[in-house]
Amino acid sequence: MTPLEIAKAKDEFILKRQDKLLAGATALEKKLFKKIVEKFVEKLIVDNGVITSNNKPISITRALDKLFDEFKAQLQLVSNQVQTDFTKILTFNGQYYKGFETDGKRYKKIQDSVYEQMRDRVGIDEKGEFKRGGFLDQLIQDNQLRAEVKNATIKAVTGGAKFSDFLKSTEVLIQGSENVDGSLTRYYKGFAYDAYQQFDRATNKGFADKLGLTVFVYSGGLIDDSREFCIKKNRKVFTIEEANEQWPEDKTLLKTKAEKESGTLADYQPLLDMGRWNCRHTPMYITEREALRRRPDLKSYFDAKKTK
């Protein structure tokens, strides 16, 4: 495949895997709620349809901890799949940059170095196992939902909630509703979903650094709800300096409410964040020859770099 075909195939792969991840999150939410109903909720002490204070908080906490510990096996499968997907992204990018280096032995060292760097980034050790506290391990260990269910249950007990109301609220908390995402879907959207793109961008930057590439294409294409920031940049060529200096000042860059009020961006790294959350674009680095073909005005830029 040509570099362009490789980049396109990789983009399609990432989009499919992200969709698969979210679909899997929905299925996991249903499994978790079913497990909570079967192994926990129906064991609560209820009198005339009301959850009584005879339920001991410490017993509730222990029961829920046991249930969520058992559920980790399901989350482990998700992390395993994400690891496989990341490895495939590494392979795509390895194929893309292979033609940029004519010395096969040197390129093998570059590729191995980038692969090691990326494995460390997501928390995979030499044996292929997850490092404690690493990105993939966090997908398994996330305790936010556990805490939310605990708090809701303790509140229902101490407040004497109706059992039917508690059951429904727990279902909504875990599985969501028609207009609200479920807990795991929200989690994967906000944490793992963007991670595919950031991992891809970091991998590209790793190869670029090793190969001395400083110019890239804003790659990824457009969709119906693409933002103005990305529409202006899609498939255009930029230098690393242009991205770092100009993009943070771009008024069309997506900002949080706090950033708009303060006038200060929080931890925005152009080459890793691109158009920020839910952005599908990635920097695909190109050779000097290709950069000049697409942007002849960069001749002075490359001339200046050679004189340094």
MODAVEN-V921751 format. One record per residue. N is the residue number from 1. SS is DSSP state (hx for helix, st for strand, lp for the rest). Layout:
n->[N:N]
ss->[SS:SS]
This chain:
n->[1:2:3:4:5:6:7:8:9:10:11:12:13:14:15:16:17:18:19:20:21:22:23:24:25:26:27:28:29:30:31:32:33:34:35:36:37:38:39:40:41:42:43:44:45:46:47:48:49:50:51:52:53:54:55:56:57:58:59:60:61:62:63:64:65:66:67:68:69:70:71:72:73:74:75:76:77:78:79:80:81:82:83:84:85:86:87:88:89:90:91:92:93:94:95:96:97:98:99:100:101:102:103:104:105:106:107:108:109:110:111:112:113:114:115:116:117:118:119:120:121:122:123:124:125:126:127:128:129:130:131:132:133:134:135:136:137:138:139:140:141:142:143:144:145:146:147:148:149:150:151:152:153:154:155:156:157:158:159:160:161:162:163:164:165:166:167:168:169:170:171:172:173:174:175:176:177:178:179:180:181:182:183:184:185:186:187:188:189:190:191:192:193:194:195:196:197:198:199:200:201:202:203:204:205:206:207:208:209:210:211:212:213:214:215:216:217:218:219:220:221:222:223:224:225:226:227:228:229:230:231:232:233:234:235:236:237:238:239:240:241:242:243:244:245:246:247:248:249:250:251:252:253:254:255:256:257:258:259:260:261:262:263:264:265:266:267:268:269:270:271:272:273:274:275:276:277:278:279:280:281:282:283:284:285:286:287:288:289:290:291:292:293:294:295:296:297:298:299:300:301:302:303:304:305:306:307:308]
ss->[lp:lp:hx:hx:hx:hx:hx:hx:hx:hx:hx:hx:hx:hx:hx:hx:hx:hx:hx:hx:hx:hx:hx:hx:hx:hx:hx:hx:hx:hx:hx:hx:hx:hx:hx:hx:hx:hx:hx:lp:hx:hx:hx:lp:lp:st:st:lp:lp:st:st:lp:lp:lp:lp:lp:hx:hx:hx:hx:hx:hx:hx:hx:hx:hx:hx:hx:hx:hx:hx:hx:hx:hx:hx:hx:hx:hx:hx:hx:hx:hx:hx:hx:hx:hx:hx:hx:hx:hx:hx:hx:hx:hx:hx:hx:hx:hx:lp:lp:lp:lp:lp:hx:hx:hx:hx:hx:hx:hx:hx:hx:hx:hx:hx:hx:hx:hx:hx:hx:hx:hx:lp:st:lp:lp:lp:lp:lp:st:lp:lp:lp:lp:hx:hx:hx:hx:hx:hx:hx:lp:lp:hx:hx:hx:hx:hx:hx:hx:hx:hx:hx:hx:hx:hx:hx:hx:hx:lp:lp:st:hx:hx:hx:hx:hx:hx:hx:hx:hx:hx:hx:hx:hx:lp:lp:lp:lp:lp:lp:lp:hx:hx:hx:hx:hx:hx:hx:hx:hx:hx:hx:hx:hx:hx:hx:hx:hx:hx:hx:hx:hx:hx:hx:hx:hx:hx:hx:hx:hx:lp:lp:lp:st:st:st:st:st:lp:lp:lp:lp:lp:lp:lp:lp:hx:hx:hx:hx:hx:hx:lp:lp:lp:st:st:st:hx:hx:hx:hx:hx:hx:hx:hx:hx:hx:lp:lp:lp:lp:lp:lp:lp:hx:hx:hx:hx:hx:hx:lp:lp:lp:lp:lp:lp:lp:hx:hx:hx:hx:lp:lp:lp:lp:lp:lp:lp:lp:st:st:st:st:st:lp:hx:hx:hx:hx:hx:hx:hx:lp:hx:hx:hx:hx:hx:hx:hx:hx:hx:hx:hx:hx:lp]
